[in-house]
Amino acid sequence: MKADNTLIIVCKISTKFDSVDELKNSKSASARNLTSDLATLLAGEQFGDVSIKIGNRMIPVHKAILASRSTVFAAMFESMMLERITNVVTITDIKPAVVDEMLHYIYTDKVKNVNSLSFELYAAADMYDLQGLIALCRMHILANLSAGNVAETLICGDLHKDSDMKSRALLFLSENRRAAVGVTKTAGWQRLLGSHPHLVTEAFETLANKV
């Protein structure tokens, strides 16, 4: 205290700032927790307000989550379609394993079995307008393009109007002429011959133009 009775107080204030790495780790942990929590919500089959019906199996799910991820599901629940009235979405044209994988993606933005289900999962994603899943399946299919699956890839690209996938499949054939013999022995090629003859024509035209 000074002689004039003035009191002076000196304070020392310390501030701790999180490092960039700490902030990144925190965000990463939060994302993992959200993914895990939503996966648990789906697996726990609780608090659902609509069900996915596959055969005799009913899977409780949540309209808000499905609608926020898929414009197709959103349209179902916004209009007076049967799904909105009954709170049941019946799926008959997709295998149960593929539906499970699709729902897992809708809830977590991740897939577990893309290796074995890539083509069927692509078709399901296209049906329900899941653009992120389409991109993921496309990336996997093209990264693993081979003589064994190029015919199936060509069919997939044509059916779903995926010009990039279709052109990449044709390019593979033109750049791997020796593999073309093996391609004709695959189930995909037999499917081409039986149901997609125009693609066979395109494939041979591509090979001819490469000569």
N, C-alpha and C positions, 0 to 999 in steps of 0.2 A: 504494500500500500504506500502510495506517495504521501508526501507531507501535506498535500492539499486534500487528503482523504479520498483520492481517486483510486479505485480498485481496478487493476489490470489483470485479466485472466488470459493465459496463453493456452490454446488447445492444439493438440497434434492429431490430425485426422488422416487415417490410412485407408486407401481404397484398393480392393483386390479385383483385378480384371481377369476373367477367364481367358486362357490362351485360345488361339484359333483351333488347335488340336482338341482341346477340351470341349469347345462348342460343337465341333464336328462329331466327336464321340457321343456327345449328349443327343444330338439330332439322330445319329445312327441308332442309338439305343431306343429312342422314342419310336422310330420307325419300326424297329424289330418288335417292340412291345405291342404296337398297334396291329401289326401283321399277325402276331401270335394271338392277340386277344380276339381278333375277328375270326381266325381259324378255329379257336375254341368255341366261339359263338355258333359257328356253323356246325361243328362236330357235336356240340352239346345239345343241339336240337331244342333249344329253349327260346321262349318269347317270340316265336315265329308267328306271322300273321297271314301267311300263304304257304301252300305246300306244292312241291314238285312231285308229280306222280310218275313213276317209271314201273310199269307192270303192276305188281301188287305192293310195291314199296312207296311209302310217302316220306318225303324229306321236308321237314319244316324249315322255311327260309323267311327272309324279311323283305317286304315290298320295297322299302326305302333304299336298301342296298342294291337290289336287283335293278330298280328303276334308275338309280343314279349311275349305274355302270353300263346299262344297255337301253338304247332307244326303243328296241323291240319290246322289252319288258315294260318300259315306261308307257308305251302305247296301250299295252294290254290293261294296265291298271288304271289308266286315265279314262279309257272309253268304257262303254257298257258291253264289253266282250264277256264271254262266259267265264273267263278266268277271274275277272273282277267280281262277278256275282257269286261264284262258288268258292273263291279263294283257293282254287286248285289249278295248277298248270300241268296238263297232261302231255308228256313227251313220249312219242311212240317211234320216232324215226332216228333216234340217236341211242347208241349203246349205253347201258348204265355206267360203265367205267369212264366213258367220255363225258357224260353228264356230271359225274363226280369231279372230274378234272376241271371242267368248265366252271362249276360252282366254286371250286377251290381257287381258281384264278379270279373270279368275280370278287371274292371276299379278301383275298390276300395279294393279288397282283402277281402271283407266282404260279408256276406249274411244277408238278412232280414227275410226270411220266411222258414228257414230250417226245422222248426217243421212240417209244412204241406206239404212240397215238397221234403223231404229228399231222397226218393227212385227215384223219377223222376229226381231230380237234380243230383243225383249220376250217373244215366244213361247218362244224357247230358254231364256231366263232363268227363265221360269215352269216349264218342263219340268224344269230342274235345280235349282230352288229357290235361285236367286241373287237374294235380296231386294234387295240394293244395286243390282244391275243393273236389276231391275224398276223400282225407284224412279227411276233415272237415265233410263231409256227413257220412263217415264210423264211425267216432267218435261219432256223434250224434245218429246214428242208434243203435250202440252197447251199448251206455249209456242208451238207452231207450228200450232195448230189453224186450219183454213181450210175453205172450201167444197170444195176439192180433196181433202181427206183426212178430213173429218168422218165420212163413211160408214164408212171403214176404221177410224176410231177407235171408232165405235159398235160395230162387229163385234168389235174387239179387246177392248173393255171387257166385252162380253157373253160372249165365249168364255172369257175368263180370270177371270170373276167379279170384275172390277175395277169396283166400283160408282161410285167417284169418276170414273174415266175415262168410263164410260157416261153418268153424269149430266151431266158437262161437255159431252159431245158433244150430248146432247139440249138442253141449255141454249143451246149455240151455235146450233142450228137455230131455237129459239124466239125468240132475240134477233136473228137475222139472216134474217128471212123472205125478203128479196129474194135472198139467196144460195141459198135453197132450190132455186130453178129451176136454178141451175148445178150443185148437188149431184146432181140427178137425171141429169145427163149424165156423171157420173164412173163409172169402172170399179168403184169401191167400192159405188156405189148399185146397179149391175147385179148385183153379188155379193149384196147385200142382198135384191134381188128373187128371185134364184134359190135362195139357200140359207138366208136368215134372214128369212122373211116376217113373223115376229112383231115384228122390229125396225122394219120398214116401218110396221106398225100403231102401234107405240109412237111413232115419229117423227111420224106424222100426228096422233095424239092430242095430242102435245105442241104441235104447231102450232095445232090446233083450240082447245086450252085457253088459248092466248095471245091469241086473238081477243077 
